[in-house]
């Protein structure tokens, strides 16, 4: 089954009108979680699905469910979201919903003989931009959204009020009640999300498709160095005389960069097991307020205080922790050699998702070969709704089999009006997703 | 001739009362250039010198000149200053003035038979803290203080007004007229300043005396890197995918640190030819205002913009420039390998003083041996009044022979209330200075 770019373009001609805003980077979209514009986008999908003969309903927290008509005891699902950050693009999430609707529409209209039903879940509120938590609709559907989240406000409106305003029922969340029953959960053969990559690996490798191997979690630390402020002209070079916080930090960063390369070499089958980033150096407003000695640094002084943010991302939380431990030992060792006092403070910890189904990945790869699509295996750096589904148990104790398909996006740009994937790229992804959803048993 | 700690303590018992202020580090001194408290300190020295039978006069710009009584055709001078930064110590400059007064007093009182006169110059306004230029009095005495400096203001008072208020005549500066005549200049055999080290080399090497080989100048640059802000989770490691400004900068700093070590190894006779400092990274208020993209850095983003201050200090301005050129080539090479755009902007340039007289240094060394004082050769990182004298030509085209003696100060701390040298240490320096001043021919 080949979905065409024209079919994708048809949906986009309408979706491009919903929640559009102008930004410095051009036309963008502000379709916040549980906003009227998110509801309008969901209503459009529902209307087109109904017109195509598909069956639609909303769950109690406002997620839309679209199904092929007929009676099925087992289901293969796809799902993604229509909400965006403020001034974001119209592909993050949207591409997956449009692909799902396109393929279910074709299956419905071609009267394919199905061994299992196909289902599209349009989750609400995947972005954390408004209420500070990602995947609101997905967590709520499984009864796992923290009730306290309901009290969070965006522009003076609480999440509870926003859900009510968009015809949802916050009581389900308050009581931790799932909208997806145990029977429904047990009947899911697999759940596969299609999404834009939000990175540039596929573009650089000229791959049509990314088969996602896991979703990276993160460990984030502040690493702070205390040395001694000294006269830069009168204090000789070298650690006999200087306790140079800036210089010691530079050595730490370079050695950590070498450590991650060495570490990743131990896991060649994973490509890059760990990604590591030093996003901020001495320039974080809150840190500078907490540690005003940063302002004692000067052009003609040996630096007495410095810090950087150390982020470690990995699909495997035990391996992330192992690397974090090795990194801390290295940081402490180098700090000692520079006579610096070092302090490491954890900012946040989120566990990676390593449960994406390997059999599903094998099916994706064989479908790519059949469709003559080039593909790469890669980990997802960003969080996605499928990471919620992946953590759900069935009655027999097994997990729902989950998978994720990436399509390229231009220059890896996302969460920006400059975000872009072509209709052709989305159609290629939709065609592959259709093949995978139909051939799974 | 041995000056005793008691003699030094006697002067300090009075000087400790003049311009004292309380600071976070304890009792400090605020004796700004051409302030009433600087004048009070000068008046105290003048009063004690006169009482000891020495001859005193003030020049037109307020410098105090103290001389041994008698008629001499040739003179050996010492000189330093009594002003301080805001909340500074009572040793930076003051130790040299006190040492000079103590030794001239002894010479006068012991009726030493002199082959040449001894002179102490108490320069006004060595610190640039108030009016932004160092060695106001010394430059003015040689007719070389820029007239425009007179318009600079400190706390609403211009330098011209401050000089007038302290019984000086700003007209000399306005007209570029020297207060030291050509004859007076030609009669100077040598000029030697005693000063606290303002570094910790002597303390660490347990040396009583530092023989200064030169005064370092500086080249200061901003080095700015532009890369690309990217998602830290979705963008793989490595320069194929990342243009990481923070990481590239860290490699640059480490390689520059290795370069300076390699460079200095080529000049083993100079100890450390170059000192290099990265005082500020991403944390300079004015730079951040000029380059607000620094605020686009984030903990979970690959860094797209970064900068650091690069300071090179060296006594030899041609060698400083040579190193600066090599450093820039290295910075550009590493930036290219990280796919970063780099921009180097010079902040300031001041030429080092390499003219300190080598014969004088040999005399100092032999006097140290005679007095059984341990000594080290070292370059001065900070600027001093002697650097002005060093640049003055006599009628025959030769330069005034200049020298500089350092004494240790605790932990290298200066420009702080915690600045400290003991009376014993000052007395040891004064005794050596006396020996050197008397034995020069």
Interface residues (C-beta under 8 A of the other chain):
Chain A: X197 X198 X199 X200 X201 X204 X216 X218 X220 X230 X231 X232 X233 X234 X235 X236 X237 X240 X241 X244 X246 X247 X249 X250 X251 X253 X254 X257 X260 X261 X264 X271 X272 X275 X276 X277 X278 X279 X280 X281 X282 X283 X284 X288 X294 X295 X297 X298 X299 X300 X301 X302 X303 X306 X308 X309 X311 X313 X347 X378 X380 X381 X382 X412 X414 X415
Chain B: X197 X198 X199 X200 X201 X204 X216 X218 X220 X230 X231 X232 X233 X234 X235 X236 X237 X240 X241 X244 X246 X247 X249 X250 X251 X253 X254 X257 X260 X261 X264 X271 X272 X275 X276 X277 X278 X279 X280 X281 X282 X283 X284 X288 X294 X295 X297 X298 X299 X300 X301 X302 X303 X306 X308 X309 X311 X313 X347 X380 X381 X382 X412 X414 X415
